[in-house]
Amino acid sequence: MSQIRTKFIQGYFASLIEPKFVPTALKVAGVVGSILFVINHGSALLQGNMGRDRWISAGLTYLVPYFVNIHGQYISLYRQQS
């Protein structure tokens, strides 16, 4: 893997906890994750069918929008600096 790519990936992982990115990412994850949670798990929750695997999936429902939002913010900043 090239040095530039390695540095880019390390920068992305560092940005996951970057104070200027986190507030927006949490808001997006809360809204988008909640919508996706209701779509994908709402009926199971109401019926009491939320097993371990489904709770793991529900957690990912919130993590994915967080990671995607951080990625968007990081790419935008990276391009501005290039």
N, C-alpha and C positions, 0 to 999 in steps of 0.2 A: 504494500500500500504506500502511496506517495506521502511524502512529509506534509504536503499541503492538506491532503485529505485527512490524515491523522490529526493534524492541528484543528481542522474544521470540526471533526467529530468530537474531539476533546472539548472544544469550545461549546458545542451544543450541549453536551452533558453538564458542563459547568453552568450553562444558562438555565438549566432546569430549576436552579435555586437562586437565580439572579433576582435581587430585590426589585429591579425596575421591570421585570417581566412577570413575576409571580402574581401580583394583584389582578392583572387583566386575565391571565390564564386561569386563575381560580374562579373568576366570575363566569368566564366562558364555559369552563368545565361544570360549574354548578348549573347553569341554564341548559346547555346542550346535553350534559349527562343526565339531568332530571327528565328531559323530554325523551331521551333514548331509554332511560330506565322504565318509564311508564309504558312506552311502546313495547319493549322487550320483556319486561318482568312484572308489569302492573297486575295482570290477571293472576299470575302465580303468587304474588304477595297477598292479594285479596283472598285467595283460596287457601293460603297457608302452606303453599308448596315450595317454599324457598329453602332448598337444601344447600349444602356446602358448595357444590359446583355452581349453583345458580348465584350464590352470594359472591363467589370469585368473579363470575362473569359480570355481575352488577358493579363490582369494584372497577373492573376494566372499562365499563361503560363510562365512568368518570375520568379514569386515567388517560384514555385515548384522546379525548378533546383537549385535555391539559397539555399532553405532549405535542399535539398538532399545533395548538396555539403558540406554545413556546417556540416550536420550529419556525412558524411564520414570523414571529417577532425577531428571532435570531437571524433568519435569512435576510429580513429587511435591513437590520442593522449591519450585517455582514456586507451586503451589497452597497450600502451607503458608504462604508469605509473603504471599499475597493476602488 
